[in-house]
Amino acid sequence: MKKWEIIKDKKEFTTIIKNCPFVKNESFILYSKEKEEKISHFGIAIAKKVGTAVERNKLKRQVRMIMDSEKENFPNYKDYIIMIRKSCKKSSYQQMLVDLRNLIKEIK
């Protein structure tokens, strides 16, 4: 992901999480917010109870790689926040890829 594609503002995160529709499975929760711009923005959230900082950062790196490879499958004109759940820690990279692809299909 490029810097201009990342959501970093805490206010944006909280408004998207509290007010926008979502889809979920056992590994992820995917929030999406409609907008008028043509560029999609992405955010990644993970709770501290998932694991140590090293484990959380590894999961975030893997999700970023998945998002880069699947970016063209996300519908445009939306902002997305992906929350990583604790069960994602046990799953492999391939399983994470499949789970995220399924959520993208649901959102379309």
MOZINOR-V269263 format. One line per field, one symbol per residue. psi: psi as a letter, one per 40 degrees, with the letter a starting at -180 (. if undefined). A space follows every 50 residues. Layout:
# MOZINOR-V269263
psi=???
This chain:
# MOZINOR-V269263
psi=iideehhehdddddddddeiiiiiaedihhiihiidiehiiiihihided aidddddddddddddddddedeehiifiiihhhhideddeiidddddddd ddddddd.
